[in-house]
Amino acid sequence: MSRSDDAASASAVPPIHRSVGYLPRDIGQASWFSPSEWGEIDAAFLEGTRLAVSAFPLELLSPFWRDWVRDTARSAGAPVDYVALSLLAAVAGLGGAGAVVRIAPRWVEPLVLWQALVGPPSSGKSPAMASVRELLGVIEAERTAGDGKSSASVVTNTALAAVADAVIANPRGVVVWGEDSAEWLAGAIDTRRASWLQAWSAQPMSLGARHVERFAASLLLALPADRVPELLTAEALAARFLFAWPTPPEHAPIGATEPARDADALAAFRRIAGKIGRPDDPLELVVDQHGLGVLNEFLTGLSAELREAAVQEREGLETAWLGKGRGTVARLAGVLQLLAWSETGPSGPPGHIGAEEMERAVRLWSDYFRGHARALFHRTVVSERERQARQVVRWLRQQGRPDVSREDIRVEALRRAVNASDTEQVLYRLRDAGIVQRVDYRVPSYGGRPPNRWWVNPALITNESAGNAGNARKPPRPRRGET
């Protein structure tokens, strides 16, 4: 090898790290991670970002409802997500305990859905909900005119007693149409929280002198993102919700949108309302053998995930939410089946839920609702360890350092709030998130403890700290006495 080759080879070797307490002959070399070797940073740790979510998959709706949701959303200036979830809520409100999905002889799910539309003010939640609410109002008025009794499908009074009275008047059940806050639900005392859980399962419920044999109450809440934590604090309730947290739609030019076919939508709602039974004799939507095949495949994968979570002791809202997936998918299949049946105008009852109908429900839950729930949970549900990790990330971005020691993190970033062991756990969490990597020192033959230093992913450095970026390729130099 020539001298020039020797020089080139030497330049490729990471510089020697001099560590106080190591003899010169035993000084090792630290591993070096170039920016190209870093993995992608977990988006949950980046300020002002959230996990990517998909748009509502309109192709999973039947052709008429697909067009109606799209046209209604454009006219309202709202995301299709908000209109689509309002539509699902309307069918659940008409069905409730008067329609069930039968999966097995002892496994029956009512058509009850709990959903939350999440977004900032003026994001289109109210106009989207109003478009569907108006159609349900016509159905309610026709029912009242027909039998002389008021039997609303929609309730805006969120008090438990008011909802119970509405279900007594309309035994099939109701949908609670609420906006701006979930404090009334999350703050329910234990006895009332149990009653709301009965509402999700359409089970018997007693409240004072009131007794409801099948207390079926769907929920459709419209919430700004900063009010979602109110709901998520009640984990048992929040785990049953389906969330939509879409990005704002592009502006549709005035006059360029097709008017929604509301008359046809109203006729379809009438067909659904006309086929819904009574709680003691409900309309049964039976999952056939082909549908069971699809459902069993989904449940096998879900069961494996839940077992892995149990082994790793990953408890929390996201795991609890996954646990409700089996029943929620069946309910979604029933709602989608009724919507598809309603647009054709047949005289007979809706057909069985087959492979295609179940596949649509599985995809809707897995590819859409799961992503939106995860994005919300990562943004708003934070453990103490996760909060500390995010605090460290903010500090790292402000400092713009290419490397730090564990003691830097403990003293400066976490302000001595934790001990060295807990600081190490925070750093391990940040390592898994692609934010830091431990500097690997060679330990002398006689032993000894190497410095505890960590590289910082250069991609984390903000524009404000760009002046420090030139230091990013220099090896860390341990401070005197540092371990």
Stockholm file with secondary structure:
# STOCKHOLM 1.0

chainA/1-483         MSRSDDAASASAVPPIHRSVGYLPRDIGQASWFSPSEWGEIDAAFLEGTRLAVSAFPLELLSPFWRDWVRDTARSAGAPVDYVALSLLAAVAGLGGAGAVVRIAPRWVEPLVLWQALVGPPSSGKSPAMASVRELLGVIEAERTAGDGKSSASVVTNTALAAVADAVIANPRGVVVWGEDSAEWLAGAIDTRRASWLQAWSAQPMSLGARHVERFAASLLLALPADRVPELLTAEALAARFLFAWPTPPEHAPIGATEPARDADALAAFRRIAGKIGRPDDPLELVVDQHGLGVLNEFLTGLSAELREAAVQEREGLETAWLGKGRGTVARLAGVLQLLAWSETGPSGPPGHIGAEEMERAVRLWSDYFRGHARALFHRTVVSERERQARQVVRWLRQQGRPDVSREDIRVEALRRAVNASDTEQVLYRLRDAGIVQRVDYRVPSYGGRPPNRWWVNPALITNESAGNAGNARKPPRPRRGET
#=GR chainA/1-483 SS CCHHHHHHHHHHSCCBCCCTTSCGGGCCBCCCCCGGGCCCCCGGGSTTCCCCCCCCCGGGSCHHHHHHHHHHHHHHTCCHHHHHHHHHHHHHHHHEEEEEEEEETTEEEEECCEEEEECCTTSSHHHHHHHHHHHHHHHHHHHHHHHSCCCCSEECCCCHHHHHHHHHHSTTCEEEEEESCCHHHHTCCHHHHHHHHHHHHTEEEEETTEEEEEECEEEEEEECGGGHHHHHTSHHHHTTEEEECCCCCCCCCTTCSCCCCHHHHHHHHHHHHHHCCBTTBCEEEEBCHHHHHHHHHHHHHHHHHHHHHHHTTCCSHHHHHHHTHHHHHHHHHHHHHHHHHHTTCCSSCCCCBCHHHHHHHHHIIIIIIHHHHHHHHHHHCCCHHHHHHHHHHHHHHHHCCSEEEHHHIIIIISTTCSCHHHHHHHHHHHHHTTSEEECCCCCCTTCCCCCCEEEECGGGCCGGGGGGGGGGGSCCCCCTTCC
#=GC SS_cons         CCHHHHHHHHHHSCCBCCCTTSCGGGCCBCCCCCGGGCCCCCGGGSTTCCCCCCCCCGGGSCHHHHHHHHHHHHHHTCCHHHHHHHHHHHHHHHHEEEEEEEEETTEEEEECCEEEEECCTTSSHHHHHHHHHHHHHHHHHHHHHHHSCCCCSEECCCCHHHHHHHHHHSTTCEEEEEESCCHHHHTCCHHHHHHHHHHHHTEEEEETTEEEEEECEEEEEEECGGGHHHHHTSHHHHTTEEEECCCCCCCCCTTCSCCCCHHHHHHHHHHHHHHCCBTTBCEEEEBCHHHHHHHHHHHHHHHHHHHHHHHTTCCSHHHHHHHTHHHHHHHHHHHHHHHHHHTTCCSSCCCCBCHHHHHHHHHIIIIIIHHHHHHHHHHHCCCHHHHHHHHHHHHHHHHCCSEEEHHHIIIIISTTCSCHHHHHHHHHHHHHTTSEEECCCCCCTTCCCCCCEEEECGGGCCGGGGGGGGGGGSCCCCCTTCC
//
